[in-house]
Amino acid sequence: MTGRGVDAPASVGGTIGRAASSSMLEVTEVADRDVDAVVALWRACDLTRPWNDPYRDIADARLGETSTVLVGRAASGTVPDDAAAAGDAPRPGDLLATAMVGVDGHRGWMYYLAVDPRVQGTGLGREMVVAAEAWLAAAGARAVRLMVRSTNDAVLGFYARLGYVDQECTVLGRRLGDA
Ligand SMILES: CC(C)(COP(=O)(O)OP(=O)(O)OC[C@H]1O[C@@H](n2cnc3c(N)ncnc32)[C@H](O)[C@@H]1OP(=O)(O)O)[C@@H](O)C(=O)NCCC(=O)NCCS
């Protein structure tokens, strides 16, 4: 499945609130039934770390109105029947992409951007970023930030393609309590 060539609603820009749809993905906030699939996708994309419980990260993101996890499902009509019938090709409705979003009162942040490895490179990452930006803007953010692990610099070209530039900041941190 390529995910391209889909005739579907054109843009996520006007549909914010807490859900959006785009040409290849139906983007909504995560539901209880999605959580295991979200964690499986993050693991498949090597985004989890032993010191971060992904289930807790999802639960925490869902606690308030200013953060959530967005999930993108293959929009109906995006997966040709012959492709859907073949092997482990994605099917309409399958969860193919995620992004965690949150507003800290000033900036919007994006985490856990992931696309199913079977369909990476087909435009879904761009769609999820557009959906995440729209969610953040609707939630009041005037700018978006994200962090890229130094071990994942291969992804920098992707973000550059989408207009993201180095903010010339060094990120410092330390853990609090037993969190
Ligand atoms: C990073 C990721 C989300 C990108 O999603 P994707 O679906 O593969 O990317 P897309 O197909 O939407 O690419 C969008 C554009 O970026 C370009 N691009 C993608 N990866 C690129 C790279 N490494 N270098 C340069 N350009 C790149 C594409 O050519 C495309 O350009 P176009 O729209 O002008 O044709 C996906 O590869 C992924 O899940 N990676 C593993 C998890 C990860 O590292 N997440 C980021 C954590 S910070």
The ligand as a MOL file (V3000), in Angstrom:
LIG
                    3D

  0  0  0     0  0            999 V3000
M  V30 BEGIN CTAB
M  V30 COUNTS 48 50 0 0 0
M  V30 BEGIN ATOM
M  V30 1 C 10.0890 10.3070 10.6730 0
M  V30 2 C 8.8240 9.7270 10.0940 0
M  V30 3 C 7.6510 10.0830 10.9820 0
M  V30 4 C 8.6180 10.3720 8.7230 0
M  V30 5 O 7.4100 9.8980 8.1550 0
M  V30 6 P 7.3370 9.4220 6.6440 0
M  V30 7 O 5.9460 9.0150 6.3820 0
M  V30 8 O 8.4030 8.4040 6.4290 0
M  V30 9 O 7.7330 10.7460 5.8470 0
M  V30 10 P 6.9440 11.3810 4.5970 0
M  V30 11 O 6.8030 10.3450 3.5510 0
M  V30 12 O 5.7050 12.0580 5.0720 0
M  V30 13 O 8.0070 12.4730 4.1220 0
M  V30 14 C 7.6570 13.8360 4.0170 0
M  V30 15 C 8.7190 14.5330 3.2080 0
M  V30 16 O 9.9840 14.4310 3.8760 0
M  V30 17 C 10.9370 13.8220 3.0120 0
M  V30 18 N 11.7890 12.9770 3.8560 0
M  V30 19 C 11.4020 11.9450 4.6100 0
M  V30 20 N 12.4440 11.4510 5.2850 0
M  V30 21 C 13.5090 12.2070 4.9370 0
M  V30 22 C 14.8950 12.1880 5.2850 0
M  V30 23 N 15.3940 11.3140 6.1750 0
M  V30 24 N 15.7010 13.1220 4.7450 0
M  V30 25 C 15.2220 14.0330 3.8690 0
M  V30 26 N 13.9090 14.0890 3.4930 0
M  V30 27 C 13.0770 13.1790 4.0350 0
M  V30 28 C 10.1370 13.0280 2.0190 0
M  V30 29 O 10.8520 12.8410 0.8180 0
M  V30 30 C 8.9070 13.9020 1.8380 0
M  V30 31 O 9.1940 14.9560 0.9660 0
M  V30 32 P 8.0180 15.5630 0.0080 0
M  V30 33 O 6.7490 15.6500 0.8380 0
M  V30 34 O 8.5270 16.8840 -0.3960 0
M  V30 35 O 7.8780 14.5640 -1.1020 0
M  V30 36 C 8.9160 8.2000 9.9120 0
M  V30 37 O 9.9810 7.8960 9.0600 0
M  V30 38 C 9.0840 7.4530 11.2060 0
M  V30 39 O 8.1030 7.0730 11.8420 0
M  V30 40 N 10.3450 7.2320 11.6280 0
M  V30 41 C 10.6080 6.4660 12.8720 0
M  V30 42 C 10.2070 7.2370 14.1090 0
M  V30 43 C 10.9370 8.5640 14.2540 0
M  V30 44 O 12.1510 8.6630 14.1010 0
M  V30 45 N 10.1460 9.6150 14.6030 0
M  V30 46 C 10.6700 10.9550 14.8130 0
M  V30 47 C 11.0810 11.1240 16.2300 0
M  V30 48 S 11.7950 12.7730 16.5140 0
M  V30 END ATOM
M  V30 BEGIN BOND
M  V30 1 1 1 2
M  V30 2 1 2 3
M  V30 3 1 2 4
M  V30 4 1 2 36
M  V30 5 1 4 5
M  V30 6 1 5 6
M  V30 7 2 6 7
M  V30 8 1 6 8
M  V30 9 1 6 9
M  V30 10 1 9 10
M  V30 11 2 10 11
M  V30 12 1 10 12
M  V30 13 1 10 13
M  V30 14 1 13 14
M  V30 15 1 14 15
M  V30 16 1 15 16
M  V30 17 1 15 30
M  V30 18 1 16 17
M  V30 19 1 17 18
M  V30 20 1 17 28
M  V30 21 1 18 19
M  V30 22 1 18 27
M  V30 23 2 19 20
M  V30 24 1 20 21
M  V30 25 1 21 22
M  V30 26 2 21 27
M  V30 27 1 22 23
M  V30 28 2 22 24
M  V30 29 1 24 25
M  V30 30 2 25 26
M  V30 31 1 26 27
M  V30 32 1 28 29
M  V30 33 1 28 30
M  V30 34 1 30 31
M  V30 35 1 31 32
M  V30 36 2 32 33
M  V30 37 1 32 34
M  V30 38 1 32 35
M  V30 39 1 36 37
M  V30 40 1 36 38
M  V30 41 2 38 39
M  V30 42 1 38 40
M  V30 43 1 40 41
M  V30 44 1 41 42
M  V30 45 1 42 43
M  V30 46 2 43 44
M  V30 47 1 43 45
M  V30 48 1 45 46
M  V30 49 1 46 47
M  V30 50 1 47 48
M  V30 END BOND
M  V30 END CTAB
M  END
